Amino acid sequence: MSLIRVRNLARLYEMGSETVHALRDVSLDIERAEYVAIMGPSGSGKSTLMNLIGCLDTPTRGSYELNGTDVSHMDDNELAEVRNREIGFVFQTFNLLARSTALRNVELPMVYAGIPADERRERAMKALTAVGLADRVSHKPNELSGGQRQRVAVARALVNDPSILLADEPTGNLDSKTGVEILALFDELAGRGHTIIVVTHEEAVARHSRRIIRILDGLIASDERLAREAA
């Protein structure tokens, strides 16, 4: 069974008297442990597809099964539960709490999940260690570099052991050297069996994945599987 199963997905928006077809008719499957990039120019529908996959929105029509559960028609509260359980988000702008330490930022999703304090701390430490920040757990975001902040965001995304790591332009606010370091971290996480979906407009970022799905005018224009390079 595919981790993600999308069939005939469409999303329409009413803009006054005009109907905007943000997503028209998308069908795809993503398996566990796949590393996928979703690409497309501005207005192509890639962000709409990301919002649907991330359970931040529901489709106008079509179906979406995540980990065997149909999430297409869930209400906001049900979607919030699915997001916290199944999806770890990494954003371009990091979205960290400025006055909280790296450890506290990573603990946050577990607070919402009702996990006891001792276990939260242990799991947050493990996640920060996994992204190479064991020596920065007490630092606040303004005491960290951009790359370190994004590593905190990745640790936070992974801490609930989600089914999917969903990254929206994860290197967009980083210089090129730091961006390469974050992509190397994604390569490492993919090698450990994490399912990673990166939404990007940058070809170089997409080429780190194992599969590139290109969206154009609300449709899948191409679906290309990339050969893994020999180590």
C-alpha positions as CSV (number, residue, x, y, z in Angstrom):
1,M,0.0,0.0,0.0
2,S,1.4,3.4,-1.0
3,L,2.0,5.9,1.7
4,I,0.4,8.6,-0.4
5,R,-2.4,7.8,-2.9
6,V,-3.9,10.7,-4.8
7,R,-6.6,10.2,-7.4
8,N,-8.1,12.9,-9.7
9,L,-7.3,15.7,-7.2
10,A,-8.7,19.2,-8.0
11,R,-8.8,22.4,-6.1
12,L,-10.9,25.4,-7.3
13,Y,-11.1,28.8,-5.8
14,E,-13.9,31.3,-6.3
15,M,-12.4,34.8,-6.9
16,G,-15.4,37.0,-7.2
17,S,-17.1,36.0,-10.4
18,E,-14.1,34.0,-11.6
19,T,-13.2,30.4,-10.8
20,V,-9.5,29.7,-10.5
21,H,-8.4,26.1,-11.2
22,A,-5.4,25.9,-9.0
23,L,-5.2,22.1,-9.4
24,R,-7.1,20.4,-12.1
25,D,-6.7,16.6,-12.2
26,V,-3.8,15.1,-10.3
27,S,-3.2,11.4,-9.6
28,L,0.0,10.1,-8.1
29,D,1.4,7.6,-5.6
30,I,4.4,8.1,-3.3
31,E,5.8,5.1,-1.5
32,R,7.5,4.9,1.9
33,A,11.1,6.0,2.0
34,E,10.8,7.9,-1.3
35,Y,12.6,11.2,-1.7
36,V,10.5,13.3,-4.1
37,A,10.8,16.9,-5.3
38,I,7.7,18.8,-6.6
39,M,8.6,21.5,-9.0
40,G,6.8,24.2,-11.0
41,P,6.8,27.9,-11.7
42,S,4.8,30.4,-9.7
43,G,1.1,29.8,-10.2
44,S,1.6,26.2,-11.5
45,G,-0.3,24.6,-8.6
46,K,2.7,23.1,-6.7
47,S,2.0,25.1,-3.5
48,T,-1.7,24.0,-3.7
49,L,-0.6,20.4,-4.1
50,M,1.8,20.8,-1.1
51,N,-1.1,22.2,1.0
52,L,-3.3,19.2,0.1
53,I,-0.5,16.7,0.8
54,G,0.3,18.4,4.0
55,C,-3.4,18.4,5.1
56,L,-3.4,22.2,5.3
57,D,-6.4,22.2,2.9
58,T,-8.9,19.8,1.4
59,P,-9.6,19.2,-2.3
60,T,-12.7,20.4,-4.2
61,R,-12.9,16.9,-5.7
62,G,-10.9,13.8,-5.9
63,S,-9.4,11.6,-3.1
64,Y,-6.3,11.6,-1.0
65,E,-5.3,8.6,1.2
66,L,-2.4,9.1,3.6
67,N,-1.1,6.0,5.3
68,G,-4.3,4.1,4.5
69,T,-6.6,6.9,5.8
70,D,-8.8,9.0,3.5
71,V,-8.2,12.5,4.6
72,S,-10.0,14.2,1.7
73,H,-13.1,15.2,3.6
74,M,-11.8,15.7,7.2
75,D,-12.7,18.8,9.2
76,D,-10.1,21.2,10.5
77,N,-9.7,19.5,13.9
78,E,-9.2,16.1,12.3
79,L,-6.7,17.5,9.8
80,A,-4.8,19.1,12.7
81,E,-4.5,15.7,14.4
82,V,-3.3,14.0,11.2
83,R,-0.7,16.8,10.6
84,N,0.7,16.4,14.1
85,R,0.9,12.6,13.8
86,E,1.9,12.1,10.2
87,I,3.7,15.1,8.8
88,G,6.8,17.0,9.8
89,F,7.0,20.5,8.2
90,V,10.2,22.4,7.3
91,F,9.6,26.0,6.1
92,Q,11.7,28.5,4.2
93,T,11.4,30.9,7.1
94,F,12.3,28.3,9.9
95,N,9.2,29.3,12.0
96,L,11.1,29.0,15.3
97,L,10.0,30.6,18.6
98,A,12.5,33.4,19.1
99,R,12.6,33.4,22.9
100,S,12.8,29.6,23.2
101,T,15.9,27.4,23.1
102,A,16.6,24.9,20.3
103,L,15.6,22.1,22.7
104,R,12.3,23.9,23.6
105,N,11.5,24.5,19.9
106,V,12.0,20.9,19.1
107,E,9.8,19.8,22.1
108,L,6.9,21.9,20.9
109,P,5.1,19.3,18.7
110,M,5.3,16.8,21.5
111,V,3.6,19.3,23.9
112,Y,0.6,19.3,21.5
113,A,0.7,15.5,21.3
114,G,0.5,15.3,25.2
115,I,3.9,13.5,25.7
116,P,5.3,13.7,29.2
117,A,8.1,16.2,29.9
118,D,10.9,13.7,30.5
119,E,10.2,11.8,27.3
120,R,9.9,15.1,25.4
121,R,13.4,16.2,26.5
122,E,14.9,12.8,25.7
123,R,13.4,12.7,22.2
124,A,14.2,16.3,21.5
125,M,17.9,15.7,22.5
126,K,18.0,12.6,20.2
127,A,16.5,14.6,17.3
128,L,19.0,17.5,17.7
129,T,21.9,15.0,17.9
130,A,20.6,13.4,14.7
131,V,21.0,16.7,12.8
132,G,24.4,17.6,14.4
133,L,23.3,20.1,17.0
134,A,23.9,18.3,20.3
135,D,26.1,21.2,21.4
136,R,23.6,23.9,20.6
137,V,20.5,22.7,22.5
138,S,20.5,25.7,24.9
139,H,21.0,28.3,22.2
140,K,18.1,30.5,21.1
141,P,17.5,31.1,17.3
142,N,19.3,34.5,17.3
143,E,22.4,32.7,18.6
144,L,22.4,30.3,15.7
145,S,23.4,30.6,12.1
146,G,20.8,30.2,9.3
147,G,21.9,26.7,8.6
148,Q,21.7,25.8,12.3
149,R,18.2,27.3,12.6
150,Q,17.1,25.1,9.7
151,R,18.6,22.1,11.4
152,V,16.5,22.9,14.5
153,A,13.5,23.1,12.2
154,V,14.4,19.7,10.7
155,A,14.8,18.2,14.2
156,R,11.4,19.6,15.2
157,A,9.8,18.1,12.1
158,L,11.3,14.7,12.8
159,V,10.7,14.5,16.5
160,N,7.2,12.9,16.4
161,D,8.6,10.3,13.9
162,P,6.2,11.4,11.1
163,S,5.3,9.5,8.0
164,I,6.4,12.4,5.8
165,L,9.0,15.2,6.1
166,L,7.4,18.0,3.9
167,A,9.8,20.8,3.1
168,D,8.8,24.0,1.4
169,E,11.7,25.8,-0.3
170,P,14.0,24.6,2.6
171,T,17.1,26.4,1.3
172,G,15.4,29.6,0.1
173,N,16.7,31.7,3.0
174,L,20.2,30.2,3.1
175,D,23.4,31.0,1.3
176,S,24.5,28.5,-1.3
177,K,27.1,26.8,1.0
178,T,24.6,26.4,3.8
179,G,22.0,25.2,1.4
180,V,24.3,22.4,0.3
181,E,24.8,21.4,3.9
182,I,21.0,21.2,4.5
183,L,20.5,19.2,1.3
184,A,23.3,16.8,2.4
185,L,21.3,16.4,5.7
186,F,18.2,15.5,3.6
187,D,20.3,13.0,1.6
188,E,21.4,11.4,4.9
189,L,17.8,11.3,6.2
190,A,16.6,9.7,3.0
191,G,19.3,7.1,3.3
192,R,17.9,6.3,6.8
193,G,14.5,5.6,5.3
194,H,12.6,8.8,5.8
195,T,10.0,9.8,3.3
196,I,10.9,13.3,2.1
197,I,8.9,15.6,-0.1
198,V,10.6,18.9,-1.1
199,V,8.6,21.7,-2.9
200,T,11.0,23.9,-4.8
201,H,11.5,26.0,-7.9
202,E,15.2,25.3,-8.0
203,E,16.5,22.6,-10.3
204,A,19.7,22.1,-8.3
205,V,17.6,21.4,-5.1
206,A,15.3,19.0,-6.9
207,R,18.2,17.1,-8.3
208,H,19.1,15.9,-4.8
209,S,15.8,13.9,-4.8
210,R,15.2,10.5,-6.4
211,R,12.1,11.6,-8.3
212,I,11.0,14.9,-9.7
213,I,7.3,15.7,-10.3
214,R,6.8,18.8,-12.4
215,I,3.5,20.7,-12.1
216,L,2.2,23.0,-14.8
217,D,-1.2,24.7,-15.1
218,G,-2.6,22.5,-12.3
219,L,-1.6,19.2,-13.9
220,I,1.4,16.9,-13.7
221,A,3.6,17.8,-16.7
222,S,6.2,15.1,-16.0
223,D,7.2,12.5,-13.4
224,E,10.9,11.6,-13.6
225,R,12.7,9.0,-11.6
226,L,16.4,9.8,-11.0
227,A,19.1,7.1,-10.8
228,R,21.0,7.1,-7.5
229,E,24.6,8.0,-7.9
230,A,27.1,5.5,-6.8
231,A,28.7,6.4,-3.4
